[in-house]
């Protein structure tokens, strides 16, 4: 593995290479007067993970160029042995990141051959924190709003000595509600589509899940979740990860945070657009996924900070568990606005997208479900025609 020494870059004339892979872009819509003071301060360090998707890489790199970090750390996986086409794609992608036209210390860590997503992220972050004590982390398909950078920088400084805080997320593509009117909240879950962290937190990461067998046998998940479905879901995830059944790294980070009672920061809006769903993706294959290409919004400043005297993550965790993971409404033993609609959407396989008025129909079904829970499983298996008839009957009944 190539580990380049830090190189101080001045202006490099590689505009032609960058233009080749940069799609047509519109001007960034942002309220400069709102965040002007924040943008005057350059990010300390950005770690950029790339592989072989030059066009996606160029769009993210353009955002990085706009904020001119003091340290840029580029981590690249390599091509599979003997694959000439992939080798050319990797080389073209790396070339995009050579267009560093601002005063910046650059560190590069390029794998000569493919080592896989999990190993590349984990060894890459080890490399990052050999050089800096904190960093904003982006992958090639995570396009942030420009306000994401000062948001991270402010919170990296604010919580640098708070061992309870592990990560700062820019992703809220699941539209999770933030309590108390703050600009961000706290969650047990690590959302890693554009995020930031510190060396002190990464040093507690256990990539091998060595803690898991003892945690599993002690009933840790049964104590954490108030639902057997949710605890079974995560038990299966960690069991498979322990057996090296997932080519991913973030489940290990999640378990490390749970072990060490650390939480993550989640913003009150989505600040990072994930463009990587579909062909060429490692995990996110479905381009119609509701979290695909969700627009990135600008953060407002000054940030409104929540209280940290007693961090309670239940409300935010319940939403994320439902929308992103097991889909279990009752994982944390509480309900909140909108949860009924998502549970119904899952049960009727998207049929509710085609009916109007959706909220009324949804609540009609919820009322019936609560009154007749023993019929719920059968109703979710109805075909589309039967769904229409059942929903019509339910709506008429509730409307009386």
N, C-alpha and C positions, 0 to 999 in steps of 0.2 A: 504494500500500500504506500502510495506517495504521500509524504507529509512535508509540504513545502514550508520553508521558514517564512516568517512575516516579511512581506515586501511592501515598501512604501511606494504607492503609485501616485504619479502626477496625472496629467491629462494624456490619455491614450487614444489615438485616432483609430477607433474601430467602429465608427458610425455606420459604415456600410454593412458590416456583419450584423449589427443590431437592427438596422432598418430591414434587413432581409427577413427577419423573423418577428418583427413587431407588427401586429395587426393595426388596421386603421383605428385611431383612438379619438374620442371626443374630449373636449376640455373637461377637467375635473370640476364637478359641481360642488363647491364647498364654501362655507361662510368664512371667508378669510378674516373678517373683522372679529369673529368669535374666537378663533384659535390662533390668531396671529402671534401672540406672545409665546405660545407653546411651540409653534413651528420654527421659531428663531433658534431654538435649542436643538442641535442635531442628536439623533439617537447615539448612544454609546456604542452598541454592537448589534448587528443583525447577522444571524446565521441563516444561510440559504441552502436548502437541500434540493438537489436537482438530479436528473437522470438522463432521459433521452427525448423529452418533449420540448423542442426548442421554441415553438410558438407560445406555449403556455408559460415557459420560463421567461420569455421576453416581456410578457405583460406584467409579471410580478417584478421583474428586474427594473422595469421602468418606474414603478412605485418606489423601489429602493433608491434609484438615482435621484428622485425628487426630494428625498429627505436627507441624502448624503450622510450616512452613518460614519462615525469615526473609525470603527472597525467593521470590516465585511469579512465574514467567514463562509466560504463556499465549500459545501460537502457534496461530492458526486459519487454515485455508484457507477460501476463500469459495465461494459457489454458482456454478454455470455460468450464463452469461449467458442471461437470459430464462426461467430455470427457477424459477417462483414457489414451488413446493413445496420445492425444495432450499433456497431462500433462507429460508423459514420454519424449516426444520430446522436450518440453520446458526445462525439467531438464537436458537432455543430452546436449542441446545447451548451457545452462548456465555453465555446467561443463567445456566446451571447454575454456571459458574465465578465468578459475581459474589458467591456466598455466602461471602465471606472474612470470617469472624467472629473473627479473631485479629489481633494487631498484626503487620503484614506489609507489606513494600514490594512492590507489584505492578507488573509490566511487561506490557504487552499488545501483540501484533503481529498485527493482523487483516488478511488479504487481502480486499479488497472483492469480487473475483471469483476464480474457481478458477484456480490456477496449477499444480496437479498435485502429486502426492506428492513426487517428487524435488526439485522447486524449493522446495516449502514446507518440507521438512525442512532442506534445505541453507541456505536464506536464514533460516529460523527459528533454526538453531544459530549462524549468524553473528550474529544479533541477541542471542541468549542470551549469547554470549561478548564482546559489546560491554559487557555490564553486570556479569558475574561471571567469576571465573577458574576455577570448577569448578561442576558441576551434576549432579544426578540427573535423568534424562530418562525420561519416561513418555508413552506414547501412550494414546488413549482406550480401547483394548481390552486393556491390560496391567495387571492387578489384582495388586499386590504384597502379600505378607504384611507386616505392620507392621515386622517385624525387618529387612526389606530396607533400610530407611532408615539405621539405625545401622550396618549392615554396610557400606553404601556410604560413609557418612561416615568411618568408621574407615579404610577403605582409600584413600579420596581423600586423607586426611591422610598416611597411611603412605607412599604412593608419589607424592606430589605432585612430587618432584624427580627421580624415576626415569624417564628418557626411554625406557626399554625398555617401559614399561607404557602402553598406549594407552587401554584401557577396562576397566570393571568391570561384569560381567554379573550379572543376577539369574536368568537363564534357564538351567535345566538340565533342560528337559522331555524331552531325549533320554537322560536317565539316564546321563550320561557318568561313568565311574569316575575318581575323583581319587586319584592316587598318594600314598604316604607318610603317609596318615592325617591330612592337613591338612584344613581347612575349605574350601579352594579350591585350584585349580591354574591353570596357564597354558596358553594355546592361541593358535595363529596366527589363529584365527577370531574374528570380532566377532559376538557374540550380542546383538541389540539389542531384545529384548522386555523392556524394563526394564533400564536400564543407567546408567552414570555415566562422566563423562570430564572432562578439563581443557582449558582454552583452549590450552595448549601442544600437546596432541595434535590437537585439531581444526584448528589452524593448519597442520598438515602434510597435511591432507586435500586430495586432488586430484580435484575432482568431474568434470573433463573427461577423466580418465585419460590425460593427456598423456604419462605415463611408459610406458604400455602398449606401444606399437609397438616401442620399443627393448628393453623387457623381453622381449617375445615373441620378437623376432628373436635375442636373446642366449641363448635357451634357459633362462630363469629357472625356468619351471614344470617343465621336464624335470629340472632339478637339485633342485627342491624335492620333487617327487613321485617315488616309485620305481615308479610305474605309469603306463603310457601312457594308460589309460582316464581316470584322474584328471586328468592334465595336459591331455588333450583336452577334458574337461568344462569346466575353468576357462578354457581358451583360447577356447572357444565363448562362454562367459559374458562375458568381457571384450571379445571382438570385437563382440558384439551391443551391449554397453553403450556402447562407443566410437562405434557407429553410431546411438546414441540409440534402441535397440530395446527397452530396459527402462524402465518408468516407476518406477524405484527408485533409491535413493542408496547403499545399504549395500555394493554390490559395489565402488563407488569407495573406500569406507572400507576395505574388506578389502584391496584392492590397495595403498592408501597405507600400510597397516600392514606389508604384506609388503615393500614398497619400503624402508621405513625400519627394518625389522627390529624392529618393535614387536609385543608380544603383549597378549592380553587375559586378564583374570581370570574364571574360571568357578567357581561355587560347587559344593559337594559335594551339593547338593540343589536342587530346583526351588523358587524363591522368588517367581515371578511366574506367574500364571495368565492365559493368553491366551484371551479370551472373544470374539475377533473373527472366528472362522472361520464361513463361511457367507454368507448373503445380506447384501449391503452391503459386503463386504470388497473391498479393492483387489487383493490377491494370494491371500489364504488362503481359498479358496472351499470347500474340502471340510470339512464339519463332522465327518466321521468320521476326519479325520487323527489319527494317534496322538499328536500334540503339541497337539491342541486341548483346552482346558480341563483340562490337567493341574493337579492341586491344588497350591497354593502352601504350602510348609512353612516353619516358623519356624527361623531360624538359632540356633545355640547360642553363647553367649558365656562366657568370653572366646574370641576366635577363635584357632584353632590355625593358625599361619602356616607355609607351606612355605619351604624354603631358596631363596634367590634368587642364590646364588653362581654357579651355572651352570644356567640355566633350560632344561629339556628338555621340549618340548611333544609329542613323538611319540605317546605313549600316548593322551593326550586328543585330539589331532588325528585319530588313526586312527578313533576312535569317532565323532567329529563328522562326519568326511568320509563315513563309512558311513551314519550315521543321518539326516543332514540334507542332504547334498549329492550327490556322484556315486554313493553306494552302493558304493564300491570298498573291499573288505576289505583289499586289499594296497597301498593308496595310500602308506602309510608303512612297508611292508615288515615288519609284525609282526602277531601275533594277540593276542587277549586274551579273557578269559572272556565268553561270551555272543555273540561275533561270529558264530559258526557258525549259531546259531539265526536271526539276522536275515538272513543271506545266504540261508538256506533259505526263510524266510518270503517273501522277495522272489521266489524262483524258483517256488514253488508257489502264488503268488497268494493267499495267506491261507488255504490249505487246512489248514495246521497248526493254525490256531486251533480247528479242529473235531475234532482227534484227541487222544486220551489214550493213554499218557502222553506229553505233548509233548516234554519234554527227551530221553527215551530215543529216540523216533522221530527227533528232530533229529540226535542223535549217530549213529544208525544210518545216516542218509542221508549225513552227513559222512564217515563211514568208507568208505562205498561210493564217494562222490565222489572221495576222495583215492586210492582204489585204481583207479578207472576214470575219470580226468579227461576222456578223449575222449568219454564218453557224457553228460557233464554238461549240455550245451546241449540235447540231445534230451530228457532227462528233465524239464527245466524247462518244456517245451512240452506235457507230458501234460495231458489233461483231468482233471477231478476224480475220475472213476471210476478212471481209470488210475493216478492219484496214490495212491488208496487201496490199490489192488492192489500197486503198486510198493512203497509204504511197508510194507505187511504182509509182503511177501517179504523186504525188507531187514531188517526188525525180527526176523523169524524167523531169518534168516541170522546176524545179529550175536548173537542170543541163544543160539545153539548153542555 
